């Protein structure tokens, strides 16, 4: 974020410290437990939220050169990403147009000029066009120009690759979708970072429960007593709704040290963790010289996958000192994630017990309320989604 925004946020933190409070919504938010366990609702979440909206599926540094490619499964849909000769990224359904088998089986690779189906050797260029059919005389009525790979709406912004997984969905303007998040990502510099040490976790919990644990620091004192509790102020945070996204500033105990310093020298990254939710499923934690990324992918109503990676400045990749700092930092991040996962898995195990028919989010758990309000708006057709789509036409 720009320096003026940093100063504004630090001033808000100092005001909270002086008043011995935190930022709060006017009232609590009641979230029905059924939203986590209803199978029909889960199906709609996948179809509407995850398949019709622009979702981050990769970072551009994973596809640095023309011919580099990456495959993945996104809510049951096989996706192929490939960097083209002009530097853009194409996204396709990873399925041959002949008999529908998976076209590319490797998770990633480089220097590809074409993709050959392992079943009957139909061949496609990196632009998705069908360029080769063995024994083509067997298909005298086929129009090759209509048999290219099924293209998906795809855009690269601020280092992230966004894809709409449903090929029938109206194109959504990614810049309109990001809104004020675009300004934040530009100043963080995510386009200039590279992926370092990707990993993946899998948890027995609904995808929304996994995200819930990131969106408030009311639990820090009790859940993270031995990890981050000694570092951060207790239940103190600055919340901003960047609809449908959000920003939460979690100030460290060191932040009062800069109160009497020249405001021009204030650096929020040194004295807080700034946590962004890029709707619906990516968490971006901004740390002093790197970023931690967690994504939550639904894998059934009571299971989810959490790919994670570190974004680091490439100029320090050969520095053993920098790598040691990043390693220690990410070790703590993963420890905290495991502690949170223990809580979310325990909640999931009790959801069907009848102990609760709804959860109550406190006034200082407002980012939780915002997130679930955005989910509801999407499912009920009351979101800005239509406006984003119209902006792309």
VOPAGU-2260 file (C-alpha; in pm, 1 decimal, decimal comma):
REM VOPAGU-2260
SITE   aa  ch    i         X         Y         Z
SITE  UNK   A    0       0,0       0,0       0,0
SITE  UNK   A    1     111,1     360,7     -45,3
SITE  UNK   A    2     275,3     548,8     239,2
SITE  UNK   A    3     -22,9     775,2     308,4
SITE  UNK   A    4    -242,8     467,7     364,7
SITE  UNK   A    5      19,8     317,5     594,9
SITE  UNK   A    6      27,3     633,4     806,0
SITE  UNK   A    7    -353,0     640,8     819,8
SITE  UNK   A    8    -367,1     277,9     936,8
SITE  UNK   A    9     -95,2     326,5    1197,4
SITE  UNK   A   10    -283,7     628,0    1332,2
SITE  UNK   A   11    -593,6     408,0    1362,4
SITE  UNK   A   12    -391,2     151,2    1556,0
SITE  UNK   A   13    -255,1     415,9    1793,4
SITE  UNK   A   14    -610,8     541,3    1851,4
SITE  UNK   A   15    -719,7     188,9    1943,7
SITE  UNK   A   16    -424,2     150,6    2178,9
SITE  UNK   A   17    -505,7     481,7    2348,4
SITE  UNK   A   18    -874,2     390,0    2386,5
SITE  UNK   A   19    -792,6      29,8    2482,4
SITE  UNK   A   20   -1031,0    -110,1    2226,1
SITE  UNK   A   21   -1044,5    -235,1    1869,7
SITE  UNK   A   22   -1256,4    -159,5    1564,2
SITE  UNK   A   23   -1602,7    -311,6    1583,9
SITE  UNK   A   24   -1922,9    -348,9    1385,3
SITE  UNK   A   25   -2244,8    -209,3    1536,4
SITE  UNK   A   26   -2378,5    -556,1    1620,9
SITE  UNK   A   27   -2295,4    -926,0    1626,5
SITE  UNK   A   28   -2349,6   -1143,5    1318,8
SITE  UNK   A   29   -2540,9   -1472,9    1334,3
SITE  UNK   A   30   -2419,1   -1735,0    1088,3
SITE  UNK   A   31   -2639,9   -2046,8    1055,3
SITE  UNK   A   32   -2456,7   -2377,9    1093,7
SITE  UNK   A   33   -2653,9   -2509,5     795,4
SITE  UNK   A   34   -2431,3   -2298,1     570,9
SITE  UNK   A   35   -2145,7   -2536,4     646,5
SITE  UNK   A   36   -2329,4   -2868,5     612,9
SITE  UNK   A   37   -2604,0   -2834,1     351,2
SITE  UNK   A   38   -2499,5   -3044,4      45,9
SITE  UNK   A   39   -2719,5   -2851,8    -198,1
SITE  UNK   A   40   -2576,2   -2525,1     -80,2
SITE  UNK   A   41   -2222,8   -2662,0    -114,4
SITE  UNK   A   42   -2296,1   -2755,6    -474,6
SITE  UNK   A   43   -2414,5   -2399,7    -546,6
SITE  UNK   A   44   -2104,8   -2253,1    -380,5
SITE  UNK   A   45   -1881,2   -2452,1    -613,7
SITE  UNK   A   46   -2081,7   -2377,7    -926,6
SITE  UNK   A   47   -2145,9   -2007,3    -865,6
SITE  UNK   A   48   -1859,9   -1881,5    -651,9
SITE  UNK   A   49   -1568,8   -2095,8    -766,8
SITE  UNK   A   50   -1653,7   -2161,7   -1129,5
SITE  UNK   A   51   -1813,2   -1840,1   -1249,7
SITE  UNK   A   52   -1585,8   -1580,5   -1088,0
SITE  UNK   A   53   -1219,0   -1499,2   -1161,1
SITE  UNK   A   54   -1018,8   -1718,9    -923,2
SITE  UNK   A   55    -642,8   -1703,0    -870,0
SITE  UNK   A   56    -500,2   -2036,0    -988,9
SITE  UNK   A   57    -126,2   -1959,9   -1016,3
SITE  UNK   A   58     143,3   -1698,1    -984,9
SITE  UNK   A   59     305,5   -1579,0   -1304,9
SITE  UNK   A   60     652,4   -1674,0   -1181,3
SITE  UNK   A   61     547,1   -2038,4   -1210,1
SITE  UNK   A   62     528,4   -1984,3   -1587,1
SITE  UNK   A   63     828,8   -1757,7   -1648,8
SITE  UNK   A   64     902,7   -1836,2   -2017,7
SITE  UNK   A   65     709,7   -1909,7   -2336,9
SITE  UNK   A   66     618,7   -2277,2   -2350,8
SITE  UNK   A   67     606,3   -2314,4   -1971,5
SITE  UNK   A   68     288,7   -2483,1   -1852,9
SITE  UNK   A   69     107,8   -2591,5   -1539,3
SITE  UNK   A   70    -190,2   -2820,2   -1480,3
SITE  UNK   A   71    -427,5   -2840,4   -1186,8
SITE  UNK   A   72    -767,0   -2960,6   -1075,7
SITE  UNK   A   73    -995,2   -2675,2    -974,8
SITE  UNK   A   74   -1310,2   -2797,3    -796,9
SITE  UNK   A   75   -1310,1   -3108,6   -1013,0
SITE  UNK   A   76   -1232,9   -2928,5   -1339,3
SITE  UNK   A   77    -896,7   -3007,1   -1509,7
SITE  UNK   A   78    -713,5   -2688,9   -1613,3
SITE  UNK   A   79    -410,7   -2629,8   -1837,0
SITE  UNK   A   80    -217,7   -2301,7   -1822,1
SITE  UNK   A   81      50,5   -2219,4   -2078,2
SITE  UNK   A   82     269,9   -1914,8   -2139,3
SITE  UNK   A   83     256,9   -1815,9   -2507,4
SITE  UNK   A   84     524,5   -1669,8   -2731,1
SITE  UNK   A   85     383,0   -1318,6   -2686,0
SITE  UNK   A   86     417,1   -1349,9   -2306,6
SITE  UNK   A   87      48,8   -1385,7   -2222,8
SITE  UNK   A   88    -104,6   -1683,1   -2040,3
SITE  UNK   A   89    -370,4   -1904,0   -2196,7
SITE  UNK   A   90    -605,9   -2122,7   -1995,0
SITE  UNK   A   91    -786,2   -2427,0   -2134,0
SITE  UNK   A   92    -985,3   -2720,2   -2010,8
SITE  UNK   A   93    -725,8   -2995,7   -1992,7
SITE  UNK   A   94    -924,8   -3240,4   -2204,6
SITE  UNK   A   95    -874,1   -3361,6   -2561,0
SITE  UNK   A   96   -1157,6   -3263,5   -2794,9
SITE  UNK   A   97   -1157,3   -3609,0   -2959,8
SITE  UNK   A   98   -1254,2   -3847,6   -2680,2
SITE  UNK   A   99   -1211,4   -3626,2   -2374,3
SITE  UNK   A  100    -912,6   -3785,0   -2201,4
SITE  UNK   A  101    -678,0   -3570,3   -1997,3
SITE  UNK   A  102    -443,4   -3407,4   -2246,0
SITE  UNK   A  103    -147,7   -3313,6   -2022,2
SITE  UNK   A  104     -68,1   -3535,7   -1724,6
SITE  UNK   A  105     243,2   -3366,1   -1587,4
SITE  UNK   A  106     194,0   -3105,0   -1314,1
SITE  UNK   A  107     424,6   -2861,8   -1491,5
SITE  UNK   A  108     690,0   -2836,0   -1760,0
SITE  UNK   A  109     881,7   -2609,4   -1995,6
SITE  UNK   A  110     959,8   -2537,3   -2361,0
SITE  UNK   A  111     637,0   -2676,9   -2501,5
SITE  UNK   A  112     537,5   -2582,5   -2854,2
SITE  UNK   A  113     250,2   -2828,0   -2870,7
SITE  UNK   A  114      61,3   -3082,0   -2661,5
SITE  UNK   A  115       4,2   -3436,2   -2788,8
SITE  UNK   A  116    -285,4   -3640,4   -2654,4
SITE  UNK   A  117    -160,2   -3969,7   -2505,4
SITE  UNK   A  118    -467,5   -4155,9   -2636,7
SITE  UNK   A  119    -477,1   -4096,8   -3014,8
SITE  UNK   A  120    -205,8   -3830,7   -3061,8
SITE  UNK   A  121    -428,5   -3540,1   -3154,3
SITE  UNK   A  122    -199,4   -3237,4   -3125,7
SITE  UNK   A  123    -272,4   -2883,7   -3007,2
SITE  UNK   A  124     -65,6   -2565,7   -3018,6
SITE  UNK   A  125      -9,5   -2342,1   -2716,4
SITE  UNK   A  126    -286,3   -2125,0   -2859,1
SITE  UNK   A  127    -523,5   -2421,2   -2821,7
SITE  UNK   A  128    -567,5   -2477,6   -3195,1
SITE  UNK   A  129    -590,6   -2833,9   -3324,2
SITE  UNK   A  130    -280,1   -2871,4   -3543,7
SITE  UNK   A  131    -248,1   -3246,5   -3594,8
SITE  UNK   A  132    -481,5   -3544,1   -3642,1
SITE  UNK   A  133    -333,9   -3885,5   -3729,6
SITE  UNK   A  134    -526,5   -4062,1   -4009,2
SITE  UNK   A  135    -729,4   -3746,9   -4066,4
SITE  UNK   A  136    -919,9   -3916,2   -4351,0
SITE  UNK   A  137   -1131,6   -4080,6   -4080,1
SITE  UNK   A  138   -1285,8   -3742,8   -3997,6
SITE  UNK   A  139   -1390,9   -3604,3   -4339,2
SITE  UNK   A  140   -1659,0   -3373,6   -4197,7
SITE  UNK   A  141   -1464,2   -3236,0   -3902,1
SITE  UNK   A  142   -1390,9   -2863,5   -3897,5
SITE  UNK   A  143   -1053,4   -2828,0   -3725,2
SITE  UNK   A  144   -1114,2   -2464,4   -3639,3
SITE  UNK   A  145   -1403,9   -2577,5   -3420,0
SITE  UNK   A  146   -1210,1   -2852,2   -3242,1
SITE  UNK   A  147    -948,3   -2654,2   -3054,7
SITE  UNK   A  148    -909,1   -2684,1   -2680,4
SITE  UNK   A  149   -1192,9   -2529,0   -2481,9
SITE  UNK   A  150   -1063,8   -2187,7   -2384,1
SITE  UNK   A  151   -1131,2   -2028,7   -2044,5
SITE  UNK   A  152   -1140,2   -1659,6   -1959,6
SITE  UNK   A  153    -793,5   -1582,2   -1823,9
SITE  UNK   A  154    -607,3   -1268,8   -1715,2
SITE  UNK   A  155    -276,7   -1197,8   -1545,2
SITE  UNK   A  156    -276,1    -911,3   -1297,9
SITE  UNK   A  157     -16,2    -806,8   -1039,2
SITE  UNK   A  158     164,0   -1138,7   -1078,0
SITE  UNK   A  159    -144,2   -1356,3   -1030,1
SITE  UNK   A  160    -322,3   -1562,6   -1295,4
SITE  UNK   A  161    -702,2   -1542,0   -1274,7
SITE  UNK   A  162    -924,0   -1798,4   -1448,6
SITE  UNK   A  163   -1299,4   -1846,6   -1478,4
SITE  UNK   A  164   -1336,1   -2223,1   -1463,8
SITE  UNK   A  165   -1681,8   -2240,5   -1625,3
SITE  UNK   A  166   -1632,7   -2191,9   -2001,7
SITE  UNK   A  167   -1997,1   -2085,8   -2038,8
SITE  UNK   A  168   -1976,2   -1807,6   -1778,1
SITE  UNK   A  169   -1992,1   -1444,4   -1894,6
SITE  UNK   A  170   -1649,2   -1286,1   -1893,7
SITE  UNK   A  171   -1582,9   -1087,4   -1576,7
SITE  UNK   A  172   -1361,5    -778,9   -1591,7
SITE  UNK   A  173   -1076,7    -870,7   -1355,1
SITE  UNK   A  174    -984,0    -507,5   -1291,0
SITE  UNK   A  175   -1341,2    -428,7   -1187,5
SITE  UNK   A  176   -1348,2    -749,6    -981,1
SITE  UNK   A  177   -1033,9    -648,5    -792,5
SITE  UNK   A  178   -1149,8    -291,3    -738,7
SITE  UNK   A  179    -945,2    -127,3    -459,2
SITE  UNK   A  180    -745,6    -450,3    -415,0
SITE  UNK   A  181    -562,3    -361,0    -736,5
SITE  UNK   A  182    -407,2     -55,5    -570,4
SITE  UNK   A  183    -299,3    -266,2    -273,9
SITE  UNK   A  184    -138,2    -538,0    -488,5
SITE  UNK   A  185      42,6    -281,2    -699,8
SITE  UNK   A  186     210,1    -127,8    -394,9
SITE  UNK   A  187     289,0    -463,8    -233,7
SITE  UNK   A  188     473,7    -552,6    -554,0
SITE  UNK   A  189     340,1    -906,8    -596,2
SITE  UNK   A  190     417,1    -892,6    -969,4
SITE  UNK   A  191     788,5    -864,7    -889,2
SITE  UNK   A  192     803,0   -1161,0    -649,9
SITE  UNK   A  193     856,2   -1528,1    -729,4
SITE  UNK   A  194     713,9   -1847,6    -579,9
SITE  UNK   A  195     943,8   -2020,0    -330,4
SITE  UNK   A  196     891,4   -2362,4    -171,9
SITE  UNK   A  197     528,2   -2445,0    -251,0
SITE  UNK   A  198     353,0   -2696,4     -25,1
SITE  UNK   A  199       5,3   -2839,3      21,4
SITE  UNK   A  200    -201,8   -2926,6     324,8
SITE  UNK   A  201    -530,4   -3113,1     338,0
SITE  UNK   A  202    -782,9   -3065,5     617,1
SITE  UNK   A  203   -1107,1   -3232,7     718,5
SITE  UNK   A  204   -1314,6   -2919,7     728,0
SITE  UNK   A  205   -1552,7   -2717,2     516,2
SITE  UNK   A  206   -1367,1   -2463,2     302,9
SITE  UNK   A  207   -1535,3   -2169,8     478,1
SITE  UNK   A  208   -1432,8   -2295,2     822,9
SITE  UNK   A  209   -1072,4   -2307,3     705,4
SITE  UNK   A  210   -1095,7   -1941,7     603,3
SITE  UNK   A  211   -1280,2   -1838,8     919,5
SITE  UNK   A  212    -970,1   -1906,0    1126,6
SITE  UNK   A  213    -772,1   -1641,2     936,1
SITE  UNK   A  214   -1022,9   -1357,8     967,7
SITE  UNK   A  215   -1006,7   -1257,4    1334,5
SITE  UNK   A  216    -746,4   -1231,6    1609,5
SITE  UNK   A  217    -987,3   -1275,9    1900,6
SITE  UNK   A  218    -855,5   -1634,0    1930,3
SITE  UNK   A  219    -483,5   -1551,0    1926,7
SITE  UNK   A  220    -424,9   -1537,3    2303,6
SITE  UNK   A  221    -566,6   -1884,6    2362,9
SITE  UNK   A  222    -497,8   -2075,4    2041,8
SITE  UNK   A  223    -153,7   -1936,0    1959,1
SITE  UNK   A  224     -14,3   -1891,2    2309,8
SITE  UNK   A  225     328,1   -2036,5    2226,7
SITE  UNK   A  226     363,7   -1913,9    1867,9
SITE  UNK   A  227     243,5   -1563,6    1774,4
SITE  UNK   A  228      61,0   -1445,3    2086,3
SITE  UNK   A  229     380,6   -1289,6    2231,6
SITE  UNK   A  230     430,2   -1093,4    1906,9
SITE  UNK   A  231      89,8    -932,2    1842,2
SITE  UNK   A  232    -137,4    -697,8    2033,2
SITE  UNK   A  233    -431,0    -874,8    2192,7
SITE  UNK   A  234    -756,1    -861,3    1991,2
SITE  UNK   A  235    -657,4    -535,7    1824,3
SITE  UNK   A  236    -691,5    -492,8    1449,3
SITE  UNK   A  237    -784,8    -245,4    1177,0
SITE  UNK   A  238   -1048,7    -381,1     938,8
SITE  UNK   A  239   -1133,8    -254,7     591,2
SITE  UNK   A  240   -1389,7    -397,0     351,9
SITE  UNK   A  241   -1266,3    -388,4      -7,3
SITE  UNK   A  242   -1576,6    -565,7    -133,2
SITE  UNK   A  243   -1576,0    -851,4    -211,9
SITE  UNK   A  244   -1224,3    -860,0     -64,0
SITE  UNK   A  245   -1095,4    -743,7     275,1
SITE  UNK   A  246    -787,9    -615,1     456,8
SITE  UNK   A  247    -702,3    -681,5     820,8
SITE  UNK   A  248    -405,1    -512,3     988,5
SITE  UNK   A  249    -272,7    -714,1    1283,5
SITE  UNK   A  250     -36,4    -482,8    1475,8
SITE  UNK   A  251     266,4    -614,4    1657,6
SITE  UNK   A  252     357,6    -518,5    2011,9
SITE  UNK   A  253     649,9    -322,7    1866,7
SITE  UNK   A  254     432,5     -64,8    1692,3
SITE  UNK   A  255     426,8     189,3    1980,2
SITE  UNK   A  256     804,5     226,1    1936,2
SITE  UNK   A  257     756,7     434,6    1621,9
SITE  UNK   A  258     496,0     675,7    1762,9
SITE  UNK   A  259     747,1     957,6    1820,5
SITE  UNK   A  260     950,0     892,3    1504,8
SITE  UNK   A  261     925,0    1098,0    1187,6
SITE  UNK   A  262     601,7     987,0    1020,3
SITE  UNK   A  263     785,0     974,0     686,7
SITE  UNK   A  264     982,6     676,4     822,5
SITE  UNK   A  265     678,4     475,9     934,1
SITE  UNK   A  266     665,4     133,5     770,9
SITE  UNK   A  267     359,1     -74,8     847,2
SITE  UNK   A  268     517,9    -400,0     724,2
SITE  UNK   A  269     783,7    -381,6     995,2
SITE  UNK   A  270     532,8    -359,1    1278,6
SITE  UNK   A  271     230,0    -559,8    1167,5
SITE  UNK   A  272     108,3    -842,1     949,8
SITE  UNK   A  273    -131,0    -714,3     686,3
SITE  UNK   A  274    -369,2    -990,5     588,3
SITE  UNK   A  275    -572,5    -968,5     267,6
SITE  UNK   A  276    -859,0   -1191,3     163,2
SITE  UNK   A  277    -885,8   -1202,8    -214,7
SITE  UNK   A  278   -1235,3   -1341,9    -253,7
SITE  UNK   A  279   -1326,0   -1616,2    -236,9
SITE  UNK   A  280   -1033,0   -1829,2    -124,4
SITE  UNK   A  281    -688,4   -1669,0    -118,5
SITE  UNK   A  282    -515,7   -1531,0     190,5
SITE  UNK   A  283    -218,8   -1301,9     135,2
SITE  UNK   A  284     -12,2   -1223,8     445,8
SITE  UNK   A  285     226,7    -933,9     391,5
SITE  UNK   A  286     542,7    -978,8     599,3
SITE  UNK   A  287     849,8    -749,8     622,9
SITE  UNK   A  288    1030,2    -867,4     307,0
SITE  UNK   A  289     813,5   -1147,7     169,6
SITE  UNK   A  290     454,7   -1270,7     155,4
SITE  UNK   A  291     283,9   -1592,3     262,3
SITE  UNK   A  292       4,5   -1726,4      42,9
SITE  UNK   A  293    -261,3   -1974,9     147,9
SITE  UNK   A  294    -545,7   -2085,5     -72,5
SITE  UNK   A  295    -845,6   -2292,8      28,5
SITE  UNK   A  296   -1003,1   -2521,8    -231,0
SITE  UNK   A  297   -1323,3   -2710,6    -148,4
SITE  UNK   A  298   -1282,9   -3086,1    -189,5
SITE  UNK   A  299   -1617,4   -3204,7     -61,6
SITE  UNK   A  300   -1848,6   -3049,3     191,3
SITE  UNK   A  301   -1625,3   -3147,8     485,3
SITE  UNK   A  302   -1281,1   -3149,9     327,9
SITE  UNK   A  303   -1050,6   -2893,3     169,3
SITE  UNK   A  304    -703,6   -2857,4      21,4
SITE  UNK   A  305    -471,5   -2574,7     118,5
SITE  UNK   A  306    -189,1   -2510,4    -126,0
SITE  UNK   A  307      58,9   -2264,1      18,4
SITE  UNK   A  308     370,5   -2087,9     -99,9
SITE  UNK   A  309     600,6   -1800,6     -18,8
SITE  UNK   A  310     643,4   -1500,5    -247,8
SITE  UNK   A  311     995,1   -1365,0    -224,8
SITE  UNK   A  312    1205,4   -1098,0    -400,3
SITE  UNK   A  313    1412,5   -1284,0    -663,5
SITE  UNK   A  314    1726,5   -1075,5    -602,5
SITE  UNK   A  315    1771,8   -1255,5    -267,9
SITE  UNK   A  316    1713,8   -1610,2    -393,3
SITE  UNK   A  317    2085,0   -1693,0    -374,2
SITE  UNK   A  318    2122,5   -1546,6     -25,3
SITE  UNK   A  319    2153,9   -1812,3     243,7
SITE  UNK   A  320    2071,5   -1548,9     506,7
SITE  UNK   A  321    1748,9   -1449,8     331,9
SITE  UNK   A  322    1647,0   -1811,0     284,8
SITE  UNK   A  323    1710,0   -1879,3     652,3
SITE  UNK   A  324    1485,4   -1585,0     748,3
SITE  UNK   A  325    1211,7   -1698,5     509,2
SITE  UNK   A  326    1236,4   -2056,5     635,0
SITE  UNK   A  327    1199,7   -1953,0     998,7
SITE  UNK   A  328     912,8   -1722,0     913,7
SITE  UNK   A  329     725,1   -1986,5     716,3
SITE  UNK   A  330     787,3   -2244,8     988,1
SITE  UNK   A  331     594,1   -2020,0    1225,7
SITE  UNK   A  332     324,3   -1959,5     963,7
SITE  UNK   A  333     273,1   -2332,9     918,2
SITE  UNK   A  334     273,6   -2390,0    1294,1
SITE  UNK   A  335      -1,1   -2130,2    1329,9
SITE  UNK   A  336    -194,4   -2285,5    1041,9
SITE  UNK   A  337    -180,9   -2625,5    1208,6
SITE  UNK   A  338    -304,1   -2474,6    1534,5
SITE  UNK   A  339    -593,0   -2311,2    1348,0
SITE  UNK   A  340    -665,0   -2634,7    1162,4
SITE  UNK   A  341    -700,1   -2821,4    1492,4
SITE  UNK   A  342    -978,1   -2577,4    1581,7
SITE  UNK   A  343   -1156,7   -2587,4    1245,3
SITE  UNK   A  344   -1144,3   -2968,2    1224,2
SITE  UNK   A  345   -1285,2   -2991,9    1576,0
SITE  UNK   A  346   -1567,2   -2756,0    1477,3
SITE  UNK   A  347   -1638,8   -2961,1    1165,6
SITE  UNK   A  348   -1658,5   -3282,2    1368,3
SITE  UNK   A  349   -1929,3   -3129,4    1590,4
SITE  UNK   A  350   -2135,4   -2949,1    1325,3
SITE  UNK   A  351   -2393,5   -3225,5    1295,4
SITE  UNK   A  352   -2427,7   -3274,3    1670,3
SITE  UNK   A  353   -2701,2   -3016,1    1712,3
SITE  UNK   A  354   -2503,8   -2826,8    1974,7
SITE  UNK   A  355   -2542,5   -2507,1    1772,4
SITE  UNK   A  356   -2792,1   -2399,5    1511,4
SITE  UNK   A  357   -2588,1   -2085,2    1442,7
SITE  UNK   A  358   -2255,7   -1926,7    1530,7
SITE  UNK   A  359   -2229,3   -1577,8    1678,9
SITE  UNK   A  360   -1949,3   -1359,5    1541,4
SITE  UNK   A  361   -1857,5   -1083,1    1783,1
SITE  UNK   A  362   -1845,7    -717,8    1683,4
SITE  UNK   A  363   -1466,0    -741,0    1656,8
SITE  UNK   A  364   -1496,0   -1046,6    1428,2
SITE  UNK   A  365   -1631,8    -823,8    1154,3
SITE  UNK   A  366   -1413,7    -957,5     872,0
SITE  UNK   A  367   -1580,7   -1294,8     932,6
SITE  UNK   A  368   -1921,4   -1134,8     892,2
SITE  UNK   A  369   -1814,8    -953,1     575,3
SITE  UNK   A  370   -1683,7   -1271,9     417,4
SITE  UNK   A  371   -2004,9   -1464,0     482,6
SITE  UNK   A  372   -2213,9   -1170,0     364,6
SITE  UNK   A  373   -2022,2   -1173,2      35,7
SITE  UNK   A  374   -2080,5   -1548,0       1,0
SITE  UNK   A  375   -2453,5   -1498,1      62,3
SITE  UNK   A  376   -2473,0   -1212,0    -185,2
SITE  UNK   A  377   -2306,1   -1424,0    -453,4
SITE  UNK   A  378   -2539,3   -1718,2    -396,7
SITE  UNK   A  379   -2850,8   -1498,8    -388,5
SITE  UNK   A  380   -2766,6   -1299,8    -701,4
SITE  UNK   A  381   -2731,9    -979,6    -500,5
SITE  UNK   A  382   -2357,2    -924,7    -551,8
SITE  UNK   A  383   -2178,1    -691,0    -789,0
SITE  UNK   A  384   -2099,1    -992,0   -1005,9
SITE  UNK   A  385   -2332,9    -883,4   -1287,5
SITE  UNK   A  386   -2174,0    -539,1   -1296,7
SITE  UNK   A  387   -1827,9    -692,9   -1324,1
SITE  UNK   A  388   -1944,8    -910,5   -1611,5
SITE  UNK   A  389   -2106,0    -618,1   -1790,4
SITE  UNK   A  390   -1782,8    -420,5   -1758,6
SITE  UNK   A  391   -1603,4    -687,8   -1959,2
SITE  UNK   A  392   -1844,3    -671,9   -2253,3
